[in-house]
Structures are given as C-alpha cells and as structure tokens.
Amino acid sequence: MTNGNQIIEINYPLDFRSTDAEKLGILLSNRRSVALVGMKRVGISNFLRFFLYHKDIAKTYLRGDKHFFISVDLNDLVERETFPFWVLTLKRIADATETSGLSPSIKKKISDYFLDSIQSQDLFLTIDCVRKSLLALADAGFLPSIFFLRFDRMKDSLSPEFLANLEGLIDASHQKVCFVFTSLRPLHDLSPNVFNKQTVSVFADTLYIKPASSSNTKVVFDTNLKTHPLKLSEETRNDLLSLVDGYIQYLQFAMISLGETETVPKTKNELFEFLTKDERMAMQSEELWESLKESEQKTLLKSLDEKLSKKDLEDVGYLVNTGFLTEEHKIFSALFEEYLKSKKGERKESVSLDLTKKELALLNFLEKNKDQVCEREQIIEAVWPEAEELGVTDWAIDRLVARLRVKLKNQESGKEIVTVKTRGYKLTG
C-alpha cells in the first residue's frame, strides 16, 4: 500500500514474513527464477513491496552481490498482449534505472533503448532493447531481477515463443538475469501448453505464499493504523485480527468498513455479523470462490460437514499449498467459511431488483457519462474511492458490471451496459 508516494511496507520490521523472505532470497541469490503462487489478494503484493523496497533486505536475505530489482505491475497493461508486455517491461527497466544511483552513461544508454523501441513499434527490436538494457546492467556488475506482478493477466497471450524470449534473456546474460512471477496458479497450471511441468522444473521454482501468521497480520494492521487511524478497543482489535485469519484483503476492507461506520461492533459476534454483511467483504469471498476449479469448490463444501479423505486432498493439493485449507484440513477463515455455508445452502430464488451500494454508485457514474466510454480507472475512482490505493481487480469490476446488467434487464429499464474491449464500459438506452 502507498500513502501518497510513500510505500508503507518499508516500515515493517525486518522479520516480516521472514520464512518467505528467506526462501525467496536463497532462490534469487542462486539466480533461480521463481513463481510466487497464492490465493487472490492474499498479500503477495504487500509482501513484495516489503521485499523490494525495505533498505535492509539485501544484507539480510541476499548474498552480498549487487542486486537490481525491477518491478513490472501487469495491472498497468491496457492490452494483455505480447508487444505491450515487452514495452511495459522496457519502460519499467528504464524507470528503475533512472531513479537509481547508476552512472549517467548507463541511464542514458537504457533511456535511448526505450526511445528506439517506441519509435520503431517493432516487437523484435523491443525485445532486443530489453536484452541490451539488462546486459548493460549486468556489465555494470549488477544482477537484474524482474518482478512480474499479476503475471496471470497474460495467460491468454502466452506461447512457446514468449517462453523462448524469457529464456533467451537469461542465456544472453549468462544466468545473471532472473524473473519473479506472481500468479494465482502455478505456471504449469496457468498455461500447460507453454509451461509444462518438465519445462517449469528447469525454468523456475514455485513458492507458495499462504495467509499471514497472526504476528505478521498484526504488523500490517498496526502499520495501516498509523495512516488510517481507528478508535477500537484492544478486545475489538484482537477479535478483528482473529476473524481475518491472515488474509490481507479481508483485513484492509474490514479496516475501511470500520472507519466508515458510526457504530463500532462491541462483541466478536457483532463484528463477525458486521463483516459478513459488508458488500466489499462479500465480493471478496465471492472472488476467492470463483477463482477455484469446480473440483476444488466441491472439496471445500465437503469439508464443512465431513473429514476429507486422502484421495480428496491428493486431487486438490492446490487448496493445501495455498492455505485455503489449514494443516488440519479446516477452512482457513471463519469469514470465508460463512460464505461457503451460504453457497452450500443456496437455492435458486428470484434475483432482487434492489441495487446494492456499489451497484448504485456504478449506475450513477455511468448515467453521468451516458453514451461515453468509461475506462476502468475512472470506474474504480467513482465506485471504490476508499479502496483505490489497494487496487481493484478486473474480476471485481467485471462482476459488478455483470450484476448491474442483470438487474437493469430484469427491471426492463431499457438501459444497457456495453463492453468496449480493452477500454471499459458505456451506458446506452
């Protein structure tokens, strides 16, 4: 999370998620590429901001080489295609170089590569400029590591040629370059035709990031309190930390909701009811549910009523690896478990025509801009102003639009929300 331009994770104690930091540090020191895999919004980005920007990470978790970190957030991609991917990568290399303490000559060289790429609009030249930029860093004695955040946004554009280009950059640098990918699924699951298990075992290691421990969750909570103060009793604070169960997005949404309410719940049961009824929390639980395969969903529902067999767990190892299920094979969070219970008891009923708070905010914004394309960033600002700095996923936007579409149709309003590919939405009618 950022507060203005400040990255608040740099204030975390050095032992924050120390086990994960140590594992990642060893892999990067050995120049192994890594796929960081975890459930949606579990806190991988939060952990990486700490790892990327805390001043003492290198001397604590990395061997004493000169590591050069480059962060590429693929949420910044408008078009999830190969050429924009490489342009963004080159731009972030140039950005990281410009703000570093590198010599002016290296900064100019990499800046010139970026300008050449923009002027050419050529895929192969752009990839070559990425290669030459990374070699310039390596020749200066640095070990470049590129962190591709939300790499799964590229899953529909992955190809054998794409993988070959990544491997080519590693080979050209004589193994001095490595990559870190963050993803909902392991690479071989993300695109089996490109990253088969044998290829992945050679190319990258998989490191699963589970919900945070209670002590690490408290670090996030205490740090966020400094920028978003809440008047909570010690008991309520402890109840909150217990209920979010290390899932960072639950924690952040809960803090926002508690900051908005005039009546803070007094007991743990009241707090639990308050959070389960919150629209943001409910949508986050739904997003977790929708991210799962059908077999995984069935296993979670089964776990509510009976002990899971060894066969159940073999078929859905992802649930254990990512922490959906604890070591005791219980649901990781009471809040998510409550959502699962609602799914298990779900009956097909008529859809309510009443708009939720977020649906109404979206409709009002679209109506103010009727027949105009509303880009995703504008929608986030209008509908999720309180969560803008946390980031809002594509799924959350698309799901809210889909819900509103259904209600407008059922209301026979004559209004229609049109999708404008790669740009956003507009209201017609």
C-alpha positions as CSV (number, residue, x, y, z in Angstrom):
1,M,0.0,0.0,0.0
2,T,1.1,3.5,-0.6
3,N,0.4,6.6,1.4
4,G,0.8,9.4,-1.1
5,N,4.1,8.4,-2.8
6,Q,5.4,6.6,0.3
7,I,5.5,2.8,0.4
8,I,4.4,2.0,3.9
9,E,5.8,-1.6,3.8
10,I,9.3,-0.1,4.2
11,N,8.3,0.5,7.8
12,Y,7.7,-3.2,8.5
13,P,10.1,-5.0,10.9
14,L,12.8,-7.0,9.1
15,D,11.4,-10.3,10.3
16,F,8.0,-9.7,8.5
17,R,7.2,-13.0,6.7
18,S,10.8,-14.0,7.4
19,T,10.3,-17.6,6.2
20,D,9.0,-16.5,2.8
21,A,11.7,-13.8,2.6
22,E,14.4,-16.2,3.4
23,K,13.2,-18.8,0.8
24,L,12.9,-16.1,-1.9
25,G,16.3,-14.7,-1.0
26,I,18.0,-18.0,-1.4
27,L,16.4,-18.6,-4.8
28,L,17.4,-15.2,-6.1
29,S,20.9,-15.5,-4.7
30,N,21.2,-18.7,-6.7
31,R,19.8,-16.8,-9.8
32,R,16.7,-19.1,-9.9
33,S,13.5,-17.7,-11.4
34,V,10.5,-18.0,-9.1
35,A,6.7,-18.2,-9.3
36,L,5.1,-16.8,-6.2
37,V,1.7,-18.5,-6.0
38,G,-1.2,-17.8,-3.7
39,M,-4.9,-17.2,-3.5
40,K,-6.2,-13.9,-4.8
41,R,-5.4,-10.9,-2.7
42,V,-3.7,-13.0,0.0
43,G,-1.0,-10.4,0.4
44,I,1.7,-11.3,-2.2
45,S,2.0,-7.7,-3.5
46,N,2.1,-6.5,0.1
47,F,5.0,-8.9,0.9
48,L,6.8,-7.9,-2.3
49,R,6.7,-4.2,-1.6
50,F,8.4,-5.0,1.7
51,F,10.9,-7.2,-0.1
52,L,11.6,-4.8,-3.0
53,Y,11.9,-1.6,-1.0
54,H,13.0,-2.3,2.6
55,K,16.5,-0.9,2.8
56,D,17.9,-3.9,4.8
57,I,16.6,-6.8,2.6
58,A,19.7,-7.3,0.6
59,K,22.1,-7.6,3.5
60,T,19.7,-9.8,5.4
61,Y,18.3,-12.2,2.8
62,L,20.5,-11.9,-0.2
63,R,24.2,-12.8,-0.7
64,G,26.4,-9.7,-0.9
65,D,26.0,-9.2,-4.6
66,K,24.7,-6.1,-6.2
67,H,21.1,-7.0,-6.9
68,F,19.0,-4.7,-9.1
69,F,15.2,-5.1,-8.7
70,I,12.7,-4.1,-11.4
71,S,9.0,-4.2,-10.6
72,V,6.6,-4.6,-13.5
73,D,2.9,-4.5,-12.4
74,L,0.9,-6.0,-15.3
75,N,-2.2,-4.3,-13.9
76,D,-0.8,-1.3,-15.8
77,L,-1.4,-3.2,-19.1
78,V,-4.4,-2.0,-21.1
79,E,-3.9,-4.6,-23.8
80,R,-2.8,-8.0,-22.4
81,E,-0.8,-8.9,-25.5
82,T,2.9,-9.7,-26.1
83,F,4.0,-6.3,-27.6
84,P,2.6,-4.1,-24.9
85,F,4.0,-6.5,-22.3
86,W,7.6,-6.0,-23.6
87,V,7.1,-2.3,-24.0
88,L,6.0,-2.0,-20.4
89,T,8.9,-4.2,-19.3
90,L,11.4,-2.0,-21.1
91,K,9.7,1.1,-19.6
92,R,10.0,-0.2,-16.1
93,I,13.7,-1.1,-16.6
94,A,14.2,2.5,-17.8
95,D,12.2,3.9,-14.8
96,A,14.2,1.8,-12.3
97,T,17.5,2.8,-13.8
98,E,16.6,6.5,-13.9
99,T,15.7,6.5,-10.1
100,S,18.8,4.5,-9.2
101,G,22.3,5.6,-8.3
102,L,23.7,4.3,-11.6
103,S,26.1,6.3,-13.7
104,P,24.5,8.9,-16.1
105,S,26.0,7.0,-19.1
106,I,24.1,3.8,-18.2
107,K,20.9,5.8,-17.6
108,K,21.2,7.5,-21.0
109,K,22.0,4.2,-22.8
110,I,18.9,2.5,-21.4
111,S,16.8,5.6,-22.0
112,D,17.9,5.6,-25.6
113,Y,17.0,1.9,-26.0
114,F,13.5,2.7,-24.8
115,L,13.1,5.7,-27.2
116,D,14.3,3.5,-30.1
117,S,11.7,0.9,-29.2
118,I,8.9,3.5,-29.0
119,Q,9.8,4.9,-32.4
120,S,10.1,1.6,-34.1
121,Q,6.9,0.0,-32.8
122,D,8.6,-3.3,-33.6
123,L,8.3,-6.4,-31.3
124,F,11.7,-7.9,-32.1
125,L,13.5,-4.6,-31.7
126,T,11.8,-4.0,-28.4
127,I,12.8,-7.4,-27.0
128,D,16.3,-6.8,-28.2
129,C,16.3,-3.4,-26.4
130,V,15.2,-5.3,-23.2
131,R,18.1,-7.7,-23.7
132,K,20.6,-4.9,-24.3
133,S,19.3,-2.9,-21.2
134,L,19.7,-6.0,-19.0
135,L,23.1,-6.7,-20.4
136,A,24.1,-3.1,-19.6
137,L,23.1,-3.6,-16.0
138,A,24.9,-7.0,-15.8
139,D,28.0,-5.5,-17.4
140,A,28.0,-2.8,-14.7
141,G,28.2,-5.6,-12.1
142,F,24.5,-5.9,-11.2
143,L,22.2,-8.9,-11.0
144,P,18.9,-7.8,-12.5
145,S,15.7,-9.4,-11.2
146,I,12.4,-8.5,-12.9
147,F,9.3,-9.0,-10.8
148,F,6.2,-9.5,-13.0
149,L,3.3,-8.8,-10.7
150,R,-0.1,-10.4,-11.6
151,F,1.6,-12.4,-14.4
152,D,-1.6,-14.4,-14.8
153,R,-3.1,-11.5,-16.6
154,M,-1.0,-12.6,-19.6
155,K,-2.2,-16.2,-19.6
156,D,-4.2,-15.9,-22.9
157,S,-1.1,-14.4,-24.7
158,L,1.5,-16.9,-23.5
159,S,3.2,-19.0,-26.3
160,P,6.3,-21.1,-26.8
161,E,7.9,-18.1,-28.4
162,F,7.1,-16.0,-25.3
163,L,8.9,-18.5,-23.1
164,A,11.8,-18.8,-25.5
165,N,12.3,-15.0,-25.3
166,L,12.3,-15.1,-21.5
167,E,14.8,-18.0,-21.6
168,G,16.9,-16.1,-24.2
169,L,17.3,-13.1,-21.8
170,I,18.6,-15.4,-19.1
171,D,21.0,-17.1,-21.5
172,A,22.2,-13.9,-23.0
173,S,23.1,-12.6,-19.6
174,H,25.0,-15.8,-18.7
175,Q,22.4,-16.5,-16.0
176,K,22.7,-13.1,-14.3
177,V,19.1,-12.2,-15.1
178,C,16.2,-14.0,-13.3
179,F,12.4,-13.4,-13.1
180,V,9.8,-13.5,-10.3
181,F,6.2,-14.1,-11.4
182,T,3.2,-13.7,-9.1
183,S,0.2,-15.7,-10.0
184,L,-3.0,-17.3,-8.8
185,R,-1.9,-20.6,-10.2
186,P,1.5,-22.4,-10.8
187,L,3.0,-21.7,-14.2
188,H,2.2,-25.2,-15.5
189,D,-1.4,-24.7,-14.4
190,L,-1.6,-21.2,-15.9
191,S,-0.6,-22.3,-19.4
192,P,0.1,-26.1,-19.7
193,N,1.0,-25.9,-23.4
194,V,3.8,-23.4,-22.7
195,F,4.9,-24.2,-19.2
196,N,4.7,-28.0,-18.9
197,K,5.9,-29.5,-15.6
198,Q,9.3,-30.5,-17.1
199,T,9.9,-27.1,-18.6
200,V,8.9,-25.3,-15.3
201,S,11.2,-27.5,-13.2
202,V,14.2,-26.3,-15.3
203,F,13.0,-22.7,-15.7
204,A,11.6,-21.7,-12.3
205,D,10.8,-22.8,-8.8
206,T,7.3,-22.5,-7.2
207,L,7.0,-20.8,-3.9
208,Y,3.5,-20.8,-2.3
209,I,2.5,-17.7,-0.2
210,K,-0.2,-18.6,2.4
211,P,-2.2,-16.3,4.6
212,A,0.0,-14.4,7.0
213,S,0.7,-15.6,10.6
214,S,-1.1,-13.7,13.4
215,S,2.1,-11.8,14.2
216,N,2.6,-10.7,10.6
217,T,-1.1,-9.8,10.3
218,K,-0.7,-7.6,13.3
219,V,2.3,-5.9,11.6
220,V,0.1,-4.9,8.6
221,F,-2.7,-3.8,10.9
222,D,-0.5,-1.7,13.2
223,T,1.2,0.0,10.2
224,N,-2.1,0.7,8.5
225,L,-3.4,2.2,11.7
226,K,-0.7,5.0,11.5
227,T,-2.2,6.2,8.2
228,H,-5.8,5.2,8.7
229,P,-6.5,5.6,12.5
230,L,-9.4,3.6,14.1
231,K,-10.8,4.0,17.5
232,L,-11.0,0.4,18.6
233,S,-10.8,-1.3,21.9
234,E,-8.0,-3.8,22.5
235,E,-10.6,-6.6,22.6
236,T,-12.1,-5.5,19.2
237,R,-8.6,-5.3,17.6
238,N,-7.9,-8.8,18.7
239,D,-11.3,-10.0,17.5
240,L,-10.7,-8.4,14.1
241,L,-7.2,-10.0,13.7
242,S,-8.7,-13.3,14.7
243,L,-11.5,-13.1,12.2
244,V,-9.5,-12.1,9.1
245,D,-7.2,-15.0,9.7
246,G,-4.1,-13.6,7.9
247,Y,-6.0,-12.8,4.7
248,I,-4.7,-9.3,4.0
249,Q,-7.6,-8.1,1.8
250,Y,-10.1,-9.0,4.4
251,L,-8.1,-7.0,6.9
252,Q,-7.8,-4.0,4.7
253,F,-11.5,-4.0,3.7
254,A,-12.5,-4.6,7.4
255,M,-10.5,-1.5,8.4
256,I,-12.2,0.6,5.7
257,S,-15.6,-0.6,6.8
258,L,-14.9,0.1,10.5
259,G,-13.7,3.5,9.6
260,E,-16.9,4.3,7.8
261,T,-19.4,3.1,10.5
262,E,-20.6,5.3,13.3
263,T,-21.4,2.3,15.5
264,V,-18.4,0.0,16.0
265,P,-19.4,-3.6,16.9
266,K,-18.7,-4.3,20.6
267,T,-18.5,-8.1,20.6
268,K,-16.8,-10.7,18.4
269,N,-20.2,-12.0,17.3
270,E,-21.4,-8.5,16.4
271,L,-18.1,-7.8,14.5
272,F,-18.5,-11.2,12.6
273,E,-22.0,-10.3,11.6
274,F,-20.9,-6.7,10.6
275,L,-18.2,-8.1,8.4
276,T,-20.2,-10.8,6.7
277,K,-22.9,-8.3,5.7
278,D,-20.3,-5.9,4.2
279,E,-20.6,-5.7,0.4
280,R,-16.9,-5.5,-0.1
281,M,-16.1,-8.4,2.1
282,A,-18.9,-10.5,0.4
283,M,-17.5,-9.7,-3.0
284,Q,-14.0,-10.6,-1.9
285,S,-15.3,-14.0,-0.7
286,E,-17.1,-14.5,-4.0
287,E,-13.9,-13.6,-5.9
288,L,-12.0,-16.3,-3.9
289,W,-14.7,-18.8,-4.7
290,E,-14.8,-18.0,-8.4
291,S,-11.1,-18.4,-8.6
292,L,-11.3,-22.1,-7.8
293,K,-11.9,-25.1,-10.1
294,E,-15.1,-27.0,-9.7
295,S,-13.4,-29.9,-8.0
296,E,-11.8,-27.6,-5.5
297,Q,-15.1,-25.9,-4.8
298,K,-16.7,-29.3,-4.1
299,T,-13.9,-30.3,-1.8
300,L,-14.3,-27.1,0.3
301,L,-18.0,-27.6,0.6
302,K,-17.5,-31.3,1.6
303,S,-15.0,-30.2,4.3
304,L,-17.8,-28.3,6.0
305,D,-19.6,-31.5,7.0
306,E,-17.1,-34.3,6.9
307,K,-13.5,-35.3,7.2
308,L,-11.6,-35.2,3.9
309,S,-10.1,-38.4,2.7
310,K,-6.6,-38.8,1.5
311,K,-7.9,-39.0,-2.1
312,D,-9.8,-35.7,-1.7
313,L,-6.5,-34.0,-0.7
314,E,-4.5,-35.6,-3.5
315,D,-6.9,-34.3,-6.1
316,V,-6.8,-30.7,-4.8
317,G,-3.3,-30.2,-3.4
318,Y,-3.7,-26.5,-4.5
319,L,-6.1,-25.9,-1.6
320,V,-3.5,-27.0,0.9
321,N,-0.5,-25.5,-0.8
322,T,-2.1,-22.0,-1.0
323,G,-3.7,-22.2,2.5
324,F,-7.4,-22.4,1.7
325,L,-7.2,-25.5,3.9
326,T,-5.1,-25.5,7.0
327,E,-2.8,-28.4,8.1
328,E,-5.8,-29.8,10.0
329,H,-7.8,-29.5,6.7
330,K,-10.1,-26.8,8.0
331,I,-11.2,-23.7,6.1
332,F,-8.6,-21.0,6.7
333,S,-11.0,-18.3,7.6
334,A,-14.3,-18.1,9.6
335,L,-15.4,-15.3,7.2
336,F,-14.8,-17.5,4.1
337,E,-16.3,-20.5,5.8
338,E,-19.5,-18.5,6.4
339,Y,-19.6,-17.7,2.7
340,L,-19.2,-21.4,1.9
341,K,-22.1,-22.2,4.1
342,S,-24.2,-19.8,2.2
343,K,-23.2,-21.4,-1.0
344,K,-24.0,-24.9,0.3
345,G,-27.5,-23.8,1.3
346,E,-28.0,-21.8,-1.8
347,R,-31.4,-22.1,-3.5
348,K,-32.4,-20.7,-6.9
349,E,-34.6,-17.7,-6.0
350,S,-35.7,-14.7,-7.8
351,V,-33.0,-12.1,-8.1
352,S,-33.6,-9.0,-6.0
353,L,-34.1,-5.9,-8.2
354,D,-32.8,-3.6,-5.4
355,L,-29.4,-2.2,-6.2
356,T,-26.6,-2.5,-3.7
357,K,-24.5,0.5,-2.7
358,K,-21.8,-0.4,-5.2
359,E,-24.2,-1.2,-8.0
360,L,-26.0,2.2,-7.4
361,A,-22.6,4.0,-7.4
362,L,-21.7,2.4,-10.7
363,L,-25.1,3.2,-12.3
364,N,-24.9,6.8,-11.2
365,F,-21.4,7.2,-12.7
366,L,-22.4,5.6,-16.0
367,E,-25.5,7.7,-16.2
368,K,-23.5,10.9,-15.7
369,N,-21.4,9.8,-18.6
370,K,-24.1,8.2,-20.7
371,D,-23.0,7.1,-24.2
372,Q,-19.4,7.8,-23.3
373,V,-16.7,5.1,-22.7
374,C,-15.9,4.9,-19.0
375,E,-12.4,3.5,-18.5
376,R,-11.7,1.0,-15.7
377,E,-9.6,3.5,-13.8
378,Q,-12.4,6.1,-13.8
379,I,-14.9,3.4,-12.6
380,I,-12.5,2.5,-9.7
381,E,-12.2,6.2,-8.7
382,A,-16.0,6.6,-8.8
383,V,-17.1,3.3,-7.2
384,W,-14.2,2.3,-5.0
385,P,-12.6,5.6,-3.9
386,E,-11.9,4.2,-0.5
387,A,-10.0,1.2,-1.9
388,E,-8.3,2.8,-4.8
389,E,-4.9,2.7,-3.2
390,L,-5.3,-1.1,-2.5
391,G,-6.1,-1.8,-6.2
392,V,-9.3,-3.2,-7.6
393,T,-9.1,-6.4,-9.6
394,D,-10.5,-6.9,-13.1
395,W,-12.8,-9.6,-11.6
396,A,-14.4,-7.2,-9.1
397,I,-15.1,-4.6,-11.9
398,D,-16.5,-7.2,-14.3
399,R,-18.6,-8.9,-11.6
400,L,-20.2,-5.7,-10.5
401,V,-21.0,-4.7,-14.1
402,A,-22.5,-8.2,-14.7
403,R,-24.7,-7.9,-11.6
404,L,-25.9,-4.5,-12.6
405,R,-26.6,-5.7,-16.2
406,V,-28.9,-8.4,-14.9
407,K,-30.8,-6.1,-12.7
408,L,-31.3,-3.4,-15.4
409,K,-32.6,-6.2,-17.7
410,N,-34.9,-7.5,-15.0
411,Q,-36.2,-4.0,-14.3
412,E,-36.9,-3.6,-18.0
413,S,-35.2,-0.2,-17.8
414,G,-34.2,-0.1,-21.5
415,K,-30.7,0.7,-20.4
416,E,-27.8,-1.4,-21.5
417,I,-24.1,-1.6,-20.4
418,V,-21.9,-2.1,-23.4
419,T,-18.4,-3.5,-23.1
420,V,-15.7,-1.6,-25.1
421,K,-12.8,-4.0,-25.5
422,T,-9.6,-3.1,-23.7
423,R,-11.1,0.3,-22.7
424,G,-14.1,0.0,-20.4
425,Y,-17.9,0.3,-20.5
426,K,-20.6,2.7,-21.6
427,L,-24.3,3.0,-20.8
428,T,-26.8,3.2,-23.6
429,G,-30.6,3.4,-23.9
